[in-house]
Amino acid sequence: MKRLILLLSILIASLNVFSQGIEFRKERYAEVLKMAKEQNKLVFIDIYTSWCGPCKHMADNIFPLPKVGEYYNSHFLNLQLDAEKSEDGKMVAKSFGVSAYPTFLFVNGDGELVYRFLGGKSENMFIKEGEKAVEAFAALPELKRYTKKYEEGNRDKEFLNQYFIVKDKSGLDCSDVLLDYFALVDDSQLLDSINVPRIAKITVFDRKLANRLVEAACKEAANPTKDKKHSTAVNKAVCSFLSACLQKTARADQEEYFEEVLAMKDRLFKAIGAKESATAASLGGGNIYIPSELSRLNYYSAKKKLDKFNRTFIDYMAALRKNYDETYKEKAAMREAIDARLKAAKESGNDEEYEAAKRMRAMMFAFSSIDDYYISTSMIENVERYEEIFEGDKDAAYKDRVAGWYVFLHQLSPSAKTAAYVADKLLALDKKEQAIEVLALGLKDGSSAAGVEEDDVKACQAKLDELK
């Protein structure tokens, strides 16, 4: 009887663990590795930061789920590490090159990376990633055999093909293998159905390969008999590759290569008819879709190339203003035309036409507003950077110039969310009247802008009341 009670107690305790979601260990990283080695298990590590929204979503909504807890608690020893505040977190993030959050690592008892993935996931997707980690753990001996042969100098094409397949299953960066592999691929096979998905997995810049890929994509775009689905996949893969190259060359401060990537982007976009767009970037196109001048400003600012930052910033501000003046009437006319179409459809009782016009209006404004908001907020940050590094006399002319930039950039994308912030910047420049104008515009045209919440509108109104 006592044995039965004991067994029931153990069962209930086990069920409680599973019902609580993932059970994270409290021991230090080194201790958990030792436990994993003894138990022949993987350590699952959630690398997070306190400010990361997706990290909080995973912790609050995915980790506590019973099915997630059941799988992860039975297969892994689980650990949570803050990449910025925990000593173990800092060390692990640095060791495995973590630069985006949340990043999820699976390491064996020897501290070797077996599998990794990043970003928020649904319940089923998160469990699927765990299953991939288990498969990669089982394939680890095979991966080590391939790695040993690769390090010994084996560069046979079929060997590289198989090595990539094995290594890719572990979620590891396969750039080294793929660069060697594509060096052996003929131009006629560069964009075949097997190779296109592999292009998107290369994360380092190689001038020769990059030129080959862009040239091949341009030829594909000009092919009158091209398969549209395949052509779209090619463009997406090459853009993903160029995005990775842009990021890597900027981080490594390789300005010559950085500019080469932007030039390749121009060639590709001209051939495929693509346009720079923050909307396209946010929908998976990659940072190659971000306007080139914004990419340059980010690079110059990060690497403290201040003279180039100032020249690029001032020229880009002038270009933005010119473009705004040229397109404002055109956009207003488009809005009036769509609104007239909506009104006519409603008055005629044509529900199908009315719904079609509503969808068109919503899509047009959604895409336009995302692009304008991104440029507006990015350039407001760059105005702040300009103020930080300005070394001249901050006289009346300086204040007028900077205030004009702030006002224009908020006008580009009016928002109750940013109005109070911009108003504070204007007040610091002794521009109270312009601050009032910005707040009024934020309430009038930006109360329902993307991302605006009720508290933003209240804060904007309170600031306006305070200044009047």
LINUR-V556824 format. One record per residue. N is the residue number from 1. SS is DSSP state (h for helix, s for strand, l for the rest). Layout:
BEGIN
N;SS  N;SS
END
This chain:
BEGIN
1;l  2;h  3;h  4;h  5;h  6;h  7;h  8;h  9;h  10;h  11;h  12;h  13;h  14;h  15;h  16;h  17;h  18;h  19;h  20;l  21;l  22;l  23;l  24;s  25;l  26;l  27;l  28;l  29;h  30;h  31;h  32;h  33;h  34;h  35;h  36;h  37;h  38;h  39;h  40;l  41;l  42;s  43;s  44;s  45;s  46;s  47;s  48;s  49;l  50;l  51;l  52;l  53;h  54;h  55;h  56;h  57;h  58;h  59;h  60;h  61;h  62;h  63;l  64;l  65;l  66;h  67;h  68;h  69;h  70;h  71;h  72;h  73;h  74;h  75;h  76;s  77;s  78;s  79;s  80;s  81;s  82;s  83;l  84;l  85;l  86;l  87;h  88;h  89;h  90;h  91;h  92;h  93;h  94;h  95;h  96;l  97;l  98;l  99;l  100;l  101;l  102;l  103;s  104;s  105;s  106;s  107;s  108;l  109;l  110;l  111;l  112;l  113;s  114;s  115;s  116;s  117;s  118;s  119;l  120;l  121;l  122;l  123;h  124;h  125;h  126;h  127;h  128;h  129;h  130;h  131;h  132;h  133;h  134;h  135;h  136;h  137;h  138;h  139;l  140;h  141;h  142;h  143;h  144;h  145;h  146;h  147;h  148;h  149;h  150;h  151;h  152;l  153;l  154;l  155;l  156;l  157;h  158;h  159;h  160;h  161;h  162;h  163;h  164;h  165;h  166;h  167;h  168;h  169;h  170;l  171;l  172;l  173;l  174;l  175;h  176;h  177;h  178;h  179;h  180;h  181;h  182;h  183;l  184;l  185;l  186;l  187;h  188;h  189;h  190;l  191;l  192;l  193;h  194;h  195;h  196;h  197;h  198;h  199;h  200;l  201;l  202;l  203;l  204;l  205;l  206;l  207;h  208;h  209;h  210;h  211;h  212;h  213;h  214;h  215;h  216;h  217;h  218;h  219;h  220;h  221;h  222;h  223;l  224;l  225;l  226;l  227;l  228;h  229;h  230;h  231;h  232;h  233;h  234;h  235;h  236;h  237;h  238;h  239;h  240;h  241;h  242;h  243;h  244;h  245;h  246;h  247;h  248;h  249;h  250;h  251;h  252;l  253;l  254;l  255;h  256;h  257;h  258;h  259;h  260;h  261;h  262;h  263;h  264;h  265;h  266;h  267;h  268;h  269;h  270;h  271;h  272;h  273;l  274;l  275;l  276;l  277;l  278;h  279;h  280;h  281;h  282;h  283;h  284;h  285;h  286;l  287;h  288;h  289;h  290;l  291;l  292;h  293;h  294;h  295;h  296;h  297;h  298;h  299;h  300;h  301;h  302;h  303;l  304;l  305;l  306;h  307;h  308;h  309;h  310;h  311;h  312;h  313;h  314;h  315;h  316;h  317;h  318;h  319;h  320;h  321;h  322;h  323;h  324;h  325;h  326;h  327;h  328;h  329;h  330;h  331;h  332;h  333;h  334;h  335;h  336;h  337;h  338;h  339;h  340;h  341;h  342;h  343;h  344;h  345;h  346;h  347;h  348;h  349;l  350;l  351;h  352;h  353;h  354;h  355;h  356;h  357;h  358;h  359;h  360;h  361;h  362;h  363;h  364;h  365;h  366;h  367;h  368;h  369;h  370;h  371;h  372;h  373;h  374;h  375;h  376;h  377;h  378;h  379;h  380;h  381;h  382;h  383;h  384;h  385;h  386;h  387;h  388;h  389;h  390;l  391;l  392;l  393;l  394;l  395;l  396;h  397;h  398;h  399;h  400;h  401;h  402;h  403;h  404;h  405;h  406;h  407;h  408;h  409;h  410;h  411;h  412;h  413;l  414;l  415;l  416;h  417;h  418;h  419;h  420;h  421;h  422;h  423;h  424;h  425;h  426;h  427;h  428;h  429;l  430;l  431;l  432;h  433;h  434;h  435;h  436;h  437;h  438;h  439;h  440;h  441;h  442;h  443;h  444;h  445;h  446;h  447;l  448;l  449;l  450;l  451;l  452;l  453;l  454;h  455;h  456;h  457;h  458;h  459;h  460;h  461;h  462;h  463;h  464;h  465;h  466;h  467;h  468;l
END
